[in-house]
Amino acid sequence: MRNAVTLSATLPTELHQKVLAKIIEDRYGMRGKSKWVKEALESFLSMQNYPEFVDIGQEMEDFEMKDILSLRVPGELYAKLEDGVIAVRKFFPEMEGVKSKIIRASLMQRLIRI
């Protein structure tokens, strides 16, 4: 993976467990976690109105964030994520922790939509 960047986001334990269960159910195996999460991010960021859905990540802040999700993503996906942060800030100017919220929202959307 050229120009890979390490990302991390805090997750509620329940969401992390559901993601891990779905990864196994989708037959990615535990070594396929990064691939599954990257696909979730790519799919989410390709949605025309994804900034509107980032507030899902905001609502999760009511839960205790105990788990940390870390993964390496290609530089191209990281650049899309950075562009996504700017797009979300235009929609929600005062939102903090936008990158983590985008990651959490992408996980939720993948769990819901697929």
C-alpha positions as CSV (number, residue, x, y, z in Angstrom):
1,M,0.0,0.0,0.0
2,R,1.8,3.1,-1.2
3,N,1.4,6.3,0.8
4,A,-0.8,4.5,3.4
5,V,-2.0,6.6,6.3
6,T,-3.0,5.2,9.7
7,L,-6.5,6.2,10.9
8,S,-8.1,5.6,14.2
9,A,-11.5,6.4,15.6
10,T,-13.2,5.7,18.9
11,L,-16.3,3.6,18.8
12,P,-19.0,2.5,21.3
13,T,-18.3,-1.1,22.2
14,E,-21.7,-2.2,20.8
15,L,-20.9,-0.7,17.4
16,H,-17.5,-2.3,17.3
17,Q,-18.9,-5.7,18.1
18,K,-21.6,-5.4,15.4
19,V,-18.9,-4.4,12.9
20,L,-16.7,-7.3,13.8
21,A,-19.7,-9.7,13.6
22,K,-20.7,-8.3,10.2
23,I,-17.1,-8.6,8.9
24,I,-17.1,-12.3,9.8
25,E,-20.7,-12.8,8.5
26,D,-19.6,-11.2,5.2
27,R,-16.8,-13.8,5.1
28,Y,-14.0,-11.2,5.2
29,G,-12.4,-12.9,8.2
30,M,-10.6,-10.9,10.9
31,R,-7.7,-10.2,8.6
32,G,-10.2,-8.5,6.2
33,K,-11.3,-5.9,8.7
34,S,-9.3,-3.1,7.1
35,K,-10.7,-4.0,3.7
36,W,-14.3,-4.0,5.0
37,V,-13.9,-0.6,6.7
38,K,-12.2,0.9,3.7
39,E,-15.1,-0.3,1.5
40,A,-17.5,1.3,4.0
41,L,-15.6,4.6,3.9
42,E,-15.4,4.6,0.1
43,S,-19.1,3.8,-0.3
44,F,-20.1,6.4,2.3
45,L,-17.9,9.2,0.8
46,S,-19.3,8.4,-2.7
47,M,-22.9,9.2,-1.5
48,Q,-24.0,12.6,-2.8
49,N,-25.5,13.7,0.5
50,Y,-23.1,12.0,2.9
51,P,-22.6,15.2,5.0
52,E,-26.2,15.0,6.1
53,F,-25.6,11.6,7.6
54,V,-22.5,12.4,9.6
55,D,-24.8,13.6,12.5
56,I,-25.3,9.8,13.1
57,G,-21.8,9.9,14.4
58,Q,-22.7,12.9,16.6
59,E,-25.6,11.0,18.1
60,M,-23.3,8.1,19.1
61,E,-21.5,10.4,21.5
62,D,-24.2,9.6,24.0
63,F,-22.6,6.2,24.3
64,E,-19.3,5.6,26.1
65,M,-16.5,5.4,23.5
66,K,-14.3,2.6,24.8
67,D,-13.0,0.9,21.7
68,I,-10.5,2.2,19.2
69,L,-10.6,1.2,15.6
70,S,-7.3,1.6,13.8
71,L,-6.5,0.8,10.2
72,R,-4.3,1.8,7.3
73,V,-5.9,3.4,4.2
74,P,-4.4,4.3,0.9
75,G,-3.4,7.9,0.4
76,E,-6.2,8.5,-2.1
77,L,-8.9,7.4,0.4
78,Y,-7.3,9.6,3.0
79,A,-7.5,12.6,0.6
80,K,-11.2,11.8,0.1
81,L,-11.7,11.7,3.8
82,E,-9.9,15.1,4.2
83,D,-12.2,16.5,1.5
84,G,-15.1,15.0,3.4
85,V,-14.1,16.8,6.6
86,I,-14.3,20.1,4.7
87,A,-17.7,19.2,3.2
88,V,-19.1,18.3,6.6
89,R,-17.7,21.4,8.2
90,K,-19.6,23.4,5.6
91,F,-22.7,21.6,6.6
92,F,-22.0,21.5,10.4
93,P,-19.5,24.4,11.0
94,E,-19.1,23.8,14.8
95,M,-18.9,20.0,14.7
96,E,-15.8,18.6,16.4
97,G,-14.1,15.3,15.7
98,V,-15.4,15.2,12.2
99,K,-13.0,12.5,10.9
100,S,-14.1,10.0,13.6
101,K,-17.7,10.9,13.1
102,I,-17.4,10.2,9.3
103,I,-15.8,6.8,10.1
104,R,-18.6,6.0,12.6
105,A,-21.3,7.1,10.2
106,S,-19.7,5.0,7.4
107,L,-19.7,1.9,9.6
108,M,-23.3,2.5,10.5
109,Q,-24.4,3.0,6.9
110,R,-22.6,-0.2,5.8
111,L,-24.3,-2.1,8.6
112,I,-27.7,-0.7,7.6
113,R,-27.5,-0.7,3.8
114,I,-25.8,-4.0,3.0
